[in-house]
């Protein structure tokens, strides 16, 4: 039986499979490139159009992505792809009575200690989704509870025990130190190692559950629901907003929903999943888009310097061993830290200047050739959402998916809510 959710899953899966070569061919990698142009872009006839774009149009396409006007003179197949991406990524709002536009929505309650305005808006929006399903449960389990802001908030809103599960001992200790007006407790556990320990009737929640943690939650809830022997235990339920899909122990993510014909194309490696964590917004969470672009250019210059010294390197490996925020500082400092980390003698000032000039020109090419791949980033995120949702639907859950808060609050705003009696 084909349900609307299954039809959406098939559309997203088909799009990922048909564009997998574009996703895999990162500009600047040696594989499948001719004259510095990824083979899939050349074979589709997109490269000359992309490389001819002026700076203003590149800025517009980067900032608005699939929302930009690609119909003016883009190759018809590229314009058709943009339209297909729009369709796959069009999701309803799950936010009840709150704004999903460009303004930050914050509830009137006062901020709590260590709770930023963005975090407060996320908690308020997510709690409004959780409370209706939590009120029918026997216990709420908050996976990856951190400082416990969400855990305590829900404990104050529902007359149930709320258990926060956190791997980091220090975070759990801080969470316990904050006052709570409800029945909130915190437990230190490594969920991926030890399991969730769910009980029938649990409502499992995760706000920005990273990587494979989201998959583990979905699979655990599915197993518990299948084992229910009596309805008196209460319904199984889950509310989840995922993020950082690349954070997983395995080298790739296999789909939860079986699809033999597309299995290899839908097995997504970690670097590709990391693409879904990018944001095109000017006001990113950690840095502005301009800062991020400048950081990528510095990383490209560093990659050039290290490659000249060590030989060919995978793009992205130049930052190995360093915090990615290191690229937001001066190039000379970034180079110093990277070369010291590897025990290499520092390049000269002239070598750094030459690498910087090379990176400036190459980065301009990369930005243009990366546009189709960047637009597909959201498709990957939507596909994982649909994959988790359909897995639950196949096990008897009633599932809703959509956005839960504005992208300005967090670009990782895709949620699923599922219940099963």
C-alpha positions as CSV (number, residue, x, y, z in Angstrom):
1,X,0.0,0.0,0.0
2,X,1.4,3.4,-1.0
3,X,0.7,6.0,1.6
4,X,1.5,9.7,1.2
5,X,4.6,9.3,3.4
6,X,5.9,6.4,1.3
7,X,5.3,8.4,-1.9
8,X,7.4,11.3,-0.4
9,X,10.1,8.8,0.6
10,X,10.2,7.4,-2.9
11,X,10.5,10.9,-4.4
12,X,13.3,11.9,-2.1
13,X,15.1,8.5,-2.5
14,X,14.8,8.7,-6.3
15,X,16.3,12.2,-6.3
16,X,19.2,11.2,-4.1
17,X,19.9,8.2,-6.3
18,X,19.8,10.1,-9.6
19,X,22.0,12.9,-8.3
20,X,24.4,10.7,-6.3
21,X,27.2,11.4,-8.9
22,X,26.8,15.2,-8.4
23,X,26.8,14.7,-4.6
24,X,29.9,12.6,-4.7
25,X,31.9,14.8,-7.1
26,X,33.0,17.6,-4.7
27,X,34.7,20.4,-6.7
28,X,38.5,20.3,-6.2
29,X,38.7,16.5,-5.8
30,X,40.8,14.7,-8.3
31,X,38.2,12.0,-9.1
32,X,36.0,12.4,-12.1
33,X,37.4,15.9,-13.0
34,X,38.4,17.3,-16.3
35,X,40.1,20.7,-16.4
36,X,39.1,21.2,-12.8
37,X,35.4,20.6,-13.6
38,X,33.6,17.7,-11.9
39,X,32.6,15.1,-14.6
40,X,28.9,15.0,-13.6
41,X,28.6,18.8,-14.1
42,X,30.4,18.7,-17.5
43,X,28.3,15.7,-18.7
44,X,25.0,17.5,-17.8
45,X,26.1,20.7,-19.6
46,X,26.0,22.8,-16.4
47,X,29.6,23.8,-16.0
48,X,29.9,26.7,-18.5
49,X,26.7,28.3,-17.1
50,X,27.9,28.0,-13.5
51,X,31.4,29.3,-14.3
52,X,30.0,32.3,-16.2
53,X,28.0,33.6,-13.2
54,X,28.9,37.0,-11.9
55,X,29.6,37.6,-8.2
56,X,26.1,39.1,-7.5
57,X,24.3,36.1,-8.9
58,X,26.6,33.7,-7.1
59,X,25.7,35.5,-3.8
60,X,22.0,35.3,-4.6
61,X,22.1,31.6,-5.5
62,X,24.2,30.8,-2.4
63,X,22.0,32.9,0.0
64,X,18.6,31.7,-1.4
65,X,19.5,28.3,-2.8
66,X,16.5,26.5,-4.2
67,X,14.4,29.7,-3.5
68,X,16.4,31.7,-6.0
69,X,15.2,32.4,-9.6
70,X,17.1,29.8,-11.7
71,X,14.9,30.1,-14.8
72,X,16.5,33.1,-16.4
73,X,19.2,31.4,-18.4
74,X,20.1,28.2,-16.6
75,X,20.3,25.0,-18.6
76,X,16.8,23.4,-18.7
77,X,17.9,20.3,-16.9
78,X,19.4,22.4,-14.0
79,X,16.2,24.5,-13.7
80,X,14.2,21.3,-13.7
81,X,16.4,19.9,-10.9
82,X,15.8,23.1,-8.8
83,X,12.1,22.6,-9.2
84,X,12.3,19.0,-8.1
85,X,14.4,19.9,-5.1
86,X,11.8,22.5,-4.1
87,X,9.1,19.8,-4.3
88,X,11.0,17.3,-2.2
89,X,11.9,19.9,0.4
90,X,8.5,21.5,0.8
91,X,7.3,20.5,4.2
92,X,4.4,21.8,6.4
93,X,4.9,23.7,9.6
94,X,4.3,21.6,12.8
95,X,4.5,24.8,14.9
96,X,1.2,25.6,16.5
97,X,0.5,29.3,16.5
98,X,4.0,30.5,16.0
99,X,5.8,32.4,13.3
100,X,7.9,30.4,10.8
101,X,9.0,33.5,8.9
102,X,12.2,35.4,9.2
103,X,11.8,36.8,12.8
104,X,13.0,35.0,15.9
105,X,10.0,33.8,17.9
106,X,10.6,33.8,21.7
107,X,8.0,33.0,24.3
108,X,7.5,35.6,27.0
109,X,8.8,33.4,29.8
110,X,12.2,34.6,31.2
111,X,15.4,33.0,30.0
112,X,17.0,30.5,32.4
113,X,20.6,30.2,33.3
114,X,22.8,29.2,30.3
115,X,19.8,29.3,28.0
116,X,20.4,31.4,24.9
117,X,17.6,33.1,23.1
118,X,17.9,30.6,20.2
119,X,17.8,27.7,22.6
120,X,14.8,29.2,24.4
121,X,12.9,29.5,21.1
122,X,13.8,25.9,20.2
123,X,12.7,24.5,23.5
124,X,9.4,26.5,23.6
125,X,8.5,25.4,20.0
126,X,9.5,21.7,20.6
127,X,7.8,21.5,23.9
128,X,4.5,22.5,22.3
129,X,4.9,19.5,20.0
130,X,5.8,17.2,22.9
131,X,3.3,18.0,25.5
132,X,0.2,16.5,23.7
133,X,1.8,13.2,23.2
134,X,3.7,13.2,26.5
135,X,0.5,13.7,28.4
136,X,-0.6,10.2,27.2
137,X,2.6,8.5,28.3
138,X,3.8,7.1,31.6
139,X,7.3,8.6,31.4
140,X,9.3,11.0,29.2
141,X,12.8,10.2,28.2
142,X,14.9,13.1,26.9
143,X,17.9,11.7,25.0
144,X,21.0,13.8,24.9
145,X,19.7,16.2,27.6
146,X,22.8,18.4,27.9
147,X,22.2,21.1,30.5
148,X,18.7,19.8,31.0
149,X,16.8,22.9,29.9
150,X,14.3,20.9,27.9
151,X,14.1,18.2,30.5
152,X,13.2,20.6,33.2
153,X,10.8,22.6,31.0
154,X,8.8,19.5,30.2
155,X,8.8,18.3,33.8
156,X,7.1,21.6,34.7
157,X,4.5,21.2,31.9
158,X,3.5,17.6,32.3
159,X,2.7,15.7,35.5
160,X,5.1,12.9,34.7
161,X,8.6,11.8,35.5
162,X,11.0,13.2,32.9
163,X,14.4,11.5,32.6
164,X,17.3,13.2,31.0
165,X,19.9,10.8,29.5
166,X,23.3,12.4,28.9
167,X,26.7,10.8,28.1
168,X,28.8,13.8,29.4
169,X,29.3,13.5,33.1
170,X,30.0,17.2,33.6
171,X,26.9,18.2,31.6
172,X,24.7,15.9,33.7
173,X,26.2,17.3,36.9
174,X,25.4,20.9,35.8
175,X,21.9,19.8,34.9
176,X,21.3,18.4,38.3
177,X,22.6,21.6,39.9
178,X,19.8,23.8,38.3
179,X,16.5,24.1,40.2
180,X,13.5,22.3,38.8
181,X,9.8,22.7,39.7
182,X,8.9,19.3,38.2
183,X,9.9,15.7,38.4
184,X,13.2,15.8,36.4
185,X,16.1,13.5,37.0
186,X,19.3,13.0,35.0
187,X,21.2,9.8,34.3
188,X,24.7,9.4,32.9
189,X,24.7,6.8,30.1
190,X,26.1,6.2,26.7
191,X,23.0,5.4,24.8
192,X,24.8,4.2,21.7
193,X,26.8,1.7,23.8
194,X,24.3,0.7,26.4
195,X,21.0,1.2,24.7
196,X,18.0,3.4,25.7
197,X,16.5,1.1,28.3
198,X,13.0,2.1,27.2
199,X,9.8,0.9,28.9
200,X,6.3,0.4,27.4
201,X,4.5,3.7,27.5
202,X,7.6,5.9,27.3
203,X,7.6,9.1,25.3
204,X,11.1,9.4,23.8
205,X,12.2,12.9,22.7
206,X,15.4,14.4,21.3
207,X,16.0,18.0,20.4
208,X,18.9,18.0,18.0
209,X,19.8,14.4,18.5
210,X,23.1,14.1,16.7
211,X,23.8,11.6,13.9
212,X,23.1,8.0,14.6
213,X,21.5,8.9,17.9
214,X,18.4,9.8,16.0
215,X,18.4,6.5,14.2
216,X,18.9,4.6,17.5
217,X,15.9,6.4,19.0
218,X,13.7,5.6,16.1
219,X,14.7,1.9,16.0
220,X,14.4,1.5,19.8
221,X,10.9,3.0,19.9
222,X,9.9,0.7,17.0
223,X,11.2,-2.4,18.8
224,X,9.4,-1.4,22.1
225,X,6.1,-0.7,20.3
226,X,6.3,-4.1,18.6
227,X,6.7,-5.8,21.9
228,X,3.7,-4.2,23.6
229,X,1.4,-7.0,25.0
230,X,-1.3,-4.8,26.5
231,X,-2.7,-1.4,25.7
232,X,-2.8,-0.5,29.4
233,X,0.9,0.3,29.2
234,X,0.0,3.4,27.2
235,X,1.1,4.3,23.7
236,X,4.6,4.4,22.5
237,X,5.6,7.8,21.1
238,X,8.6,9.8,19.9
239,X,9.3,13.4,19.0
240,X,12.6,14.1,17.3
241,X,14.6,16.9,15.7
242,X,17.9,15.6,14.2
243,X,21.1,17.3,13.3
244,X,24.8,16.6,12.4
245,X,23.9,13.5,10.5
246,X,27.6,12.7,9.9
247,X,28.2,12.0,13.6
248,X,28.2,8.3,13.6
249,X,30.6,5.4,14.3
250,X,30.1,3.6,11.0
251,X,31.6,5.0,7.8
252,X,28.1,5.4,6.2
253,X,24.4,5.5,7.0
254,X,22.3,2.7,5.5
255,X,18.6,3.5,5.0
256,X,16.2,2.1,7.7
257,X,13.6,1.4,5.0
258,X,14.5,-1.5,2.7
259,X,14.9,-0.6,-0.9
260,X,17.0,-3.2,-2.8
261,X,16.9,-1.3,-6.1
262,X,18.4,1.8,-4.6
263,X,20.3,0.4,-1.6
264,X,23.8,1.3,-2.8
265,X,22.9,4.8,-3.8
266,X,21.1,5.5,-0.5
267,X,24.0,4.2,1.6
268,X,25.4,7.7,2.5
269,X,29.0,8.1,3.7
270,X,29.8,10.4,6.5
271,X,31.4,13.3,4.4
272,X,28.2,13.4,2.3
273,X,26.0,13.4,5.4
274,X,28.0,16.4,6.7
275,X,26.9,18.4,3.6
276,X,23.4,18.4,5.1
277,X,24.7,20.4,8.1
278,X,25.6,23.5,6.0
279,X,23.4,26.5,6.0
280,X,23.1,29.3,3.4
281,X,21.8,31.9,5.8
282,X,23.7,35.1,6.3
283,X,23.4,34.8,10.1
284,X,24.6,31.3,10.9
285,X,24.7,29.9,14.4
286,X,28.5,30.0,14.8
287,X,29.5,32.6,12.1
288,X,28.0,34.6,9.3
289,X,28.0,33.2,5.8
290,X,30.7,35.7,4.8
291,X,32.9,34.5,7.7
292,X,32.3,30.9,6.6
293,X,33.2,31.6,3.0
294,X,36.3,33.4,4.1
295,X,37.1,30.4,6.3
296,X,36.7,28.0,3.4
297,X,39.1,30.1,1.3
298,X,41.7,30.0,4.1
299,X,41.3,26.2,4.4
300,X,41.8,25.9,0.6
301,X,45.1,27.9,0.9
302,X,46.1,25.7,3.8
303,X,45.3,22.6,1.7
304,X,47.5,23.9,-1.1
305,X,50.4,24.5,1.3
306,X,50.1,21.1,2.9
307,X,49.7,19.3,-0.5
308,X,52.9,21.0,-1.8
309,X,54.7,19.7,1.2
310,X,53.1,16.2,1.7
311,X,51.7,15.4,-1.7
312,X,48.0,14.9,-2.7
313,X,45.5,15.2,0.1
314,X,41.8,14.7,0.5
315,X,39.9,18.0,0.6
316,X,38.9,18.6,4.2
317,X,41.9,16.7,5.7
318,X,43.8,19.9,6.0
319,X,41.9,20.7,9.1
320,X,42.4,17.3,10.7
321,X,43.4,17.6,14.4
322,X,42.2,21.2,14.6
323,X,38.8,22.7,15.6
324,X,37.0,23.9,12.4
325,X,36.7,27.3,14.0
326,X,40.4,27.7,13.6
327,X,39.7,28.7,10.0
328,X,37.8,31.8,11.2
329,X,41.1,33.5,12.3
330,X,44.0,34.8,10.2
331,X,45.5,32.6,7.6
332,X,49.0,32.8,9.1
333,X,47.8,31.6,12.4
334,X,45.8,28.8,10.8
335,X,48.9,27.7,8.9
336,X,51.1,27.8,12.0
337,X,48.7,25.7,14.0
338,X,48.3,23.1,11.2
339,X,52.0,22.8,10.5
340,X,52.9,22.6,14.2
341,X,50.2,19.9,14.7
342,X,51.9,17.8,11.9
343,X,55.5,18.6,13.1
344,X,56.3,20.4,9.8
345,X,58.6,23.3,9.3
346,X,56.6,26.5,8.6
347,X,56.3,27.8,5.0
348,X,57.7,31.2,4.2
349,X,55.6,34.4,4.1
350,X,56.0,34.4,0.3
351,X,54.7,30.8,0.1
352,X,51.7,31.7,2.3
353,X,50.9,34.8,0.1
354,X,51.2,32.7,-3.1
355,X,48.8,30.0,-1.7
356,X,46.4,32.7,-0.6
357,X,46.3,34.2,-4.1
358,X,45.8,30.8,-5.6
359,X,43.0,30.0,-3.1
360,X,41.2,33.2,-3.9
361,X,40.9,32.3,-7.6
362,X,40.1,28.6,-7.0
363,X,37.6,29.4,-4.3
364,X,35.7,31.6,-6.8
365,X,35.5,28.5,-9.1
366,X,34.6,26.2,-6.3
367,X,31.7,28.4,-5.2
368,X,30.2,28.3,-8.6
369,X,30.7,24.6,-9.3
370,X,29.4,23.7,-5.8
371,X,26.0,25.4,-6.3
372,X,24.0,22.3,-7.4
373,X,25.7,20.1,-4.7
374,X,24.9,22.7,-2.0
375,X,21.2,22.8,-3.0
376,X,21.0,19.0,-2.6
377,X,22.2,19.3,1.0
378,X,18.7,19.9,2.2
379,X,17.4,16.9,0.2
380,X,19.8,14.7,2.2
381,X,18.4,16.0,5.4
382,X,14.8,15.6,4.2
383,X,15.5,12.1,3.0
384,X,16.8,11.0,6.4
385,X,13.7,12.5,8.0
386,X,11.4,10.7,5.7
387,X,13.4,7.4,6.1
388,X,13.0,7.6,9.9
389,X,9.3,8.5,9.5
390,X,8.5,5.7,7.1
391,X,10.3,3.2,9.2
392,X,7.9,4.1,12.1
393,X,4.8,4.1,9.8
394,X,5.6,0.6,8.7
395,X,5.5,-0.4,12.3
396,X,2.0,1.0,12.9
397,X,2.8,4.6,14.0
398,X,0.9,7.6,13.0
399,X,3.6,10.0,11.9
400,X,3.7,13.8,11.3
401,X,6.7,15.5,9.8
402,X,7.5,19.2,9.1
403,X,9.4,22.2,10.3
404,X,9.1,23.1,14.0
405,X,10.8,26.6,14.2
406,X,12.2,29.2,11.9
407,X,15.6,28.7,10.2
408,X,16.8,31.7,12.0
409,X,16.3,29.9,15.2
410,X,18.1,26.9,13.8
411,X,18.6,25.7,10.3
412,X,18.2,22.2,11.7
413,X,14.5,22.5,12.1
414,X,13.0,19.3,10.7
415,X,10.9,17.3,13.2
416,X,8.9,14.1,13.3
417,X,6.2,13.2,15.8
418,X,4.9,9.7,16.0
419,X,2.5,7.8,18.2
420,X,1.3,4.2,18.3
421,X,-1.4,2.8,20.6
